[in-house]
């Protein structure tokens, strides 16, 4: 296959929306959007100025690639309904293995954007790493070429790497955000603004990326300061959830730096 | 008291070093550095072009403020040795209460910089929030005036607020960094670069600060996607520590969003 120009997007959620916008910005043709719910398909098709359908058997047959941007659970059902057995079919999931697409077509792959997508937040797609995998060697060049039109960072990963990458992303994004949320909640109860933490949050991210997180760890657990750790645990005892997290994360830090085994 | 111009710094670690540099940048006079270890005092005094001592009874008697930048455990010992009972004595600790200084002087306060300090990382001090507390109302204006010379963000907090602020900072900085470290470790084992997570880490911090962390939470736990959560836990079972953290943080997220009670 030479190049991928015409694309059908299957799914109209956050990922489908962002991928559609990214493709258009890169000069590619999104020719159709599919959603089980016609109104959703229509809404996204309006944004992308393309056709839409709510029937898998009415998918545009002339596209170069069909991109499934659905939740992991929904992928399998859609794959079974995919009508074009010789068309390149890809999914965008961190967790679903490549082979989950093997029933859909003889040519299949993965196009996994490593980013957190919100529906109404615009993004610089050039900075989003795309993790690729493909079933047939002769689709490899075209898929990489496509990804490089969208982004400066393209990485080939196998399914085992990609699912671990997804776990790492859960820690570095979802869990990090939950730590922010706990902090915000604690401050709110003290009638203090979350904005007070802004420079600390920015500096922590900046330092970890400029050095390594391992090298720049600070705080009571890192110094094995049990007096402060104990005091903090006592202050958190009214919230068993926060107490538990404080305890386990502190223990994990103390283990990492050799204070407990 | 009118203004604070001459300052003695007690302690030569990360915080003492950064405070000394910040004072100098703001046009204040750091007149002396104390450290228990003469060589440490001398090294910092060299950077700040001021005097130094390793004896508390040789502290310069002419300063307007004496700033204790020591670990929480060391503060108490130093306070007992502080010789000038009518001089303004402040500490920089998030956790130590204001009253811990009452044996040192009749005028005391807190000058807590809410930031993570590394010895060789330069900082924009204007962005560091300073949390203030003071024992006597007539020192209030001078302390605030001093803080505003250093920073754009000055916040009066009582000891209860400040120690909760410190706990919040542990979550938003130390624990966040440990999440980064876990992610980096997972990627290293897959021979993938931590740099792949850079856009995700930056975007997560940016979004949380532009909105609220609560509003922008994403991920399998937020969606109550137990299939993925379970798969991830299985993938982490060789590392009991990571497994435990993944489990408890996911549970905490699911509780927060009403999926479990």
Interface residues (C-beta under 8 A of the other chain):
Chain A: X71 X72 X73 X95 X114 X115 X116 X117 X118 X121 X123 X127 X128 X129 X153 X155 X157 X160 X161 X163 X164 X165 X166 X167 X168 X169 X170 X171 X172 X173 X174 X175 X176 X177 X178 X179 X180 X181 X182 X183 X184 X185 X186 X187 X189 X190 X191 X192 X194 X195 X196 X197 X198 X199 X200 X201 X202 X203 X204 X205 X207 X208 X209 X212 X213 X214 X216 X217 X218 X219 X220 X221 X222 X223 X225 X227 X228 X231 X232 X235 X236 X241 X242 X244 X245 X246 X248 X249 X251 X252 X253 X255 X256
Chain B: X71 X72 X73 X95 X114 X115 X116 X117 X118 X121 X123 X127 X128 X129 X131 X153 X155 X157 X160 X161 X163 X164 X165 X166 X167 X168 X169 X170 X171 X172 X173 X174 X175 X176 X177 X178 X179 X180 X181 X182 X183 X184 X185 X186 X187 X189 X190 X191 X192 X194 X195 X196 X197 X198 X199 X200 X201 X202 X203 X204 X205 X207 X208 X209 X212 X213 X214 X216 X217 X218 X219 X220 X221 X222 X223 X225 X227 X228 X231 X232 X235 X236 X241 X242 X244 X245 X246 X248 X249 X251 X252 X253 X255 X256
